[in-house]
């Protein structure tokens, strides 16, 4: 990229700082709990029209999508529109600008649900596209922005629908990374253990089968026999399994329960997958059944439904070569804006990037926001990071696609 073009892009976005802040505030002030993204998608499409996107639409599942540039190379900017419920946040949709000192950070921040995860990335990606349009930069390739739906509620419906019928050479996933480069993540699967018994009065317990107690036995077996098999992987670290929720039926203190369902979360690497875990737990159950004929248990994926389609709750892991050309381009863009090279990190959480990488698309994560404030009551984002991200996204688009 010619220095003069880079300077123009940076100057344009410097002069747009107030517009960036106002746009982010508007996004935060538009509630978009997962599954309720229609209003924000409509708002963004209106902004796309004002920004000068020639191609913009809302697809069949509610993603808002726009493209600029023409050419064989294809780059995707992907960030989700939905957010988790506000919980105990005070005025969660205020988009209030305040001093970051109260959160232990320097400078001005914007507070609100979704500020960090991931409306700041949505804002920065779109403002980067606007700068390229305003400067009439003819990209030698296609840059697609996708504000996707239903990332937080599991299943990643929006991104999976987006990439089902098309592909891209590379994708930037807009999730909080504090402007470092995320080159991978562990996968995340939601699973369940279903144990059945025979109910009756607790005074006649010897004639019943206590599903709750049987479930504890299975969990104990998993802890002792299966968890030691969870080996560290040098790329993505050690898998972890957490039992998180139990439903005991009928749930009355003097009735022996006849069914217990325990949900658990499995974060996994590239070597030991959910199917391996399920197989090992089933083997554990089978061995227990050989000495306890009253045990009736099964384990499987949790599922979700949308539009009469059922899908497993499982987000794949990914790992991108930290020395690959696309990663080096992103590093260069960050260096041009911040004046130093970013760290390469692994996201501790699962993102839509797993589904994108599974399609053989080079996948890189980068976004403003501190991971430690994601989903919390103090969710906020540093405004200087949002502005910097806008510059980085614009520069890396030009560096990756080139100029016609």
Secondary structure, 3 states (H helix, E strand, C coil): CCHHHHHHHHHHHHCCHHHHHHHHHHHHCCCCECCCCHHHHHHHHHHHHHHCCCEEEECCCCCEEEEECEEEEEEEEEEECCECCCCCCCCCCCCCEEEHHHHCCCCEEEECCCHHHHHHHHHHHHHHHHHHHHCCCCEEEEEEEEEECCCCCCCCHHHHHHHHCCCCCEEEECCCCCCCEEEEECEEEEEEEEEECECEEHHHHHHCECHHHHHHHHHHHHHHHHHHHCCEECCCEECEEEEEEEEEECCCCCEECCEEEEEEEEEECCCCCHHHHHHHHHHHHHHHHCCCCCCEEEEEECEEEECCEEEECEECCEECCCCCHHHHHHHHHHHHHHCCCCCEEEECCCCCHHHHHHCCCEEEECCCCCHHHCCCCCCEEEHHHHHHHHHHHHHHHHHHHCEC
